[in-house]
Amino acid sequence: MRARTTQSWPTDERLIAAERAAAAGPAWLAETRRQGLRIFRDAGVPHAKIEAWKYTGVNGLVGIGFDPHAPAPEVRIPPPPLAGLEDAYRVVFVNGRFAPLLSELDGLAEGVAVVPLTTAAADPPEAVRAHLGRVLDLDGMPFAALNAAFWTEGCLVTLDDGCTLSRPIHLVSIAAGGDAPTMFAPRTLVVFGRGARATIVESHLGTDGAPTFSNAVSEVVAAEGAVVEHYKQVQGCEADFHVGASAVSLGAGASYDGFALTLGGRLVRNETRVTLASPGAECRINGAYAAFGDSHVDNTTLIDHVAAGATSRETFMGVVGDSARGVFQGKTLVRAHAQKTDGHMLHKALLLSSGAEVDAKPELEIYADDVKCSHGATAGKLDETMLFYLLSRGIPRGQARRLLIEAFLAGALDEIRHANVREALRGALMKSIGDATRDLGCD
Amino acid sequence: METEPKTANELALGDTAYKYGFVTDIESELAPKGLDEDTVRFISAKKDEPDWMLEWRLRAYRHWTTMREPTWQKVNYPPIDYQDAYYYAAPKTKERLNSLDEVDPELLATYEKLGIPLREQEMLAGVAVDAVFDSVSVATTYKGKLEAMGVIFSPISEAVREHPELVRKYLGSVVPYSDNFFATLNAAVFSDGTFAYVPKGVRCPMELSTYFRINATQTGQFERTLIIAEEGSYVSYLEGCTAPMRDENQLHAAVVELVALDDAEIKYSTVQNWYPGDADGRGGIYNFVTKRGACRGRNSKILWTQVETGSAITWKYPSCILQGDGSVGEFYSVAITNNRQQADTGTKMIHIGRNTSSRIISKGISAGHADNTYRGLVRIQPKAEGARNYTRCDSLLIGDACGAHTVPYIETRNASAKVEHEATTSKISEDQLFYCLQRGLPEEEAVSLIVNGFCKEVLQTLPMEFAVEAQKLVGISLEGSVG
């Protein structure tokens, strides 16, 4: 039964059409598309027997006949910017298509380029040819392979050597649910020159309507000494699916600060892979999630220590209520010769109701001896003593619970280095929790 | 400790660390090589088994032929040819034995050499031993004294004949014959093992112990252990294992089932010292074992302690099914891999009942070119109100060519549960090593001391006699790993 579903999605006609479309583009791009298609065909749709998808089933997604050609409903009013990020450069995509009227790129500093990927691909600068599809290894990433085959539009951000950008670049992808289920595959490539510094914020938002499936891939390349801040917000509607993969490659002494905030969606999977291939590189991957209703939120990460003397830090915190499910799969891989590696990973989850579930798999795979690696994981309910403390001070139960949940997740948000982004995401989080716990009848 | 004469084998292999590598020259009776329904019938007939037992074995065998060998574990070995092995090997005896006096003196000498003097043990207070040699149990000590208290301690083949109602009720109730590839194989061809039954309210007056010895060549050992602790009873059980040094790999696929009823407690300790193979990874035992305990009763408790130093490959997850309200599962493990050894071991704690709690302490030490993986599952089922788990896994790396891995699975489906997991990986602290060296300890002794300190939390849960042996073993296993 399952096998049949998997084979029929996407339909063969669709795959053939994609193959044809691929052949029509530039030759170098056609090859990466064909490769993506080949890998997806070999791997098929993932299922529970595949270790990396043990806790996240996609039958719900496959069961919906998503159509990549469904016309995008028109979105005329720009989405309200994240409070606190009004000053950001903004690039907006609606169902994977560039929406220039909603975007705001005035006053872009010199040395920075933000262009739609199709425009860039037609006359590709070196950065695109050198890096597009090269950062993310598609092996074991069937959805990313599908993205490689199908992407129709995306965003290219390049920063020249030494370029420092103080205003964040905000990439907004709106999944506009129309009359029919829609799928699209956003693609992002960010290339940092030597010593460049910038903040990239990705927002994946949903609007009401038919289900949508956003199958995103972001690749980030940071040359020597670059300082990357890459934050992601996923806030879909009840019927929205989001499977996103981010791959990061860091040069010597480069640092990467990543954060994934997930606040809603039927199924959300954020998969991050960071390769520390040069000595002295440093990465921090953090995240927070609040899952309510029937939501399923999955954060899967791989930190690959290839070079010696690199540092990694990872903290994820989640709150799960109703019959939602939270999944965390973190893996720190220390290859032979990656001596003096310093790695730490932490996942903490709060369960708010009896139907909720949290599955964690924090993994260490270590082949070098002079290392310091550790991980921790906890799951539990709200601390009764803390709750009692607040109640005894006259704070109503609902508000007390909300305060404690917020305080719990705030611990993760504190890891975000960019102050404005931190406050903006905190605002989004508080609002979302406020709404969810009010629905729960906490007041 | 007395110095033992080196056996030809030891000298030939030039490896002095493994002192149990000798072969006993004793005539064996073997089943025809290979595995089919006739092999199963042969074993069952040898054991004089009732029909229901044969039926069960055949069901298992037929199911096994439909199964595929698992590949998810993090170990590598060439494919096993299941037709190229003997599934039954027994030292030839004339008649059934009535007392130790009738045991072949060659066998008694073997156990003496292994430090298990069966005869003296009858005199010394403390441990009742069931000695399993290849496929059969050769001697069980202290039977009389135990029987007086209602404790049944016998080879499982004997229990099948003498206590069929108990065996039938519990055999396969914790590890069903269809459980997994190796457990199913075991169900089809198991030849012997230990059966222990502790009646209601009885505190077993001594440690029960089984000593497993593989001797014959090209054989697999498939023993099956079943321990039942009735309401309010207590039993502590120990097992030890050794095998000769050979260039071939031998398969050891055991199944252990524990059942603890209301307020009962079972303590199960293992010191596993099968031949690990030589420094280049030739030979050694494949130790693919299924061990599972069911805490069926209220407030029952099962405690696993394992010290795994031997075997070319160790692959086992002693688990607890915490069914009864308030039941407790504990798992303490030291796994040491050196040279080319591989270990993928850990536990599963399945919380089903209310207020169940579990504790996991795992210490992995990896040296040489070895790979050591902790793999564990903690699952809190929706009805396990107030469940509690604490897990700590530490890994120590000695040398830059080995690997240490931690793969925990933590599944929480009850909001009132509290689950904590911690893991660390590091190498031996330079400071500690320097401190020891500077006080005149040789490097190997210093490493042994530090590693013993690292494992202390686990070793101290072992019964005293075993703890001493285990401490020595920790030092011996790591010989040649430094410098």
Interface residues (C-beta under 8 A of the other chain):
Chain A: E51 A336 H337 Q339 A349 L351 L352 S353 S354 G355 A356 E357 V358 D359 A360 K361 P362 E363 L364 E365 I366 Y367 A368 D369 D370 V371 K372 C373 S374 H375 G376 A377 T378 A379 G380 K381
Chain B: W72 P382 S395 L397 I398 G399 D400 A401 C402 G403 A404 H405 T406 V407 P408 Y409 I410 E411 T412 R413 N414 A415 S416 A417 K418 V419 E420 H421 E422 A423 T424 T425 S426 K427
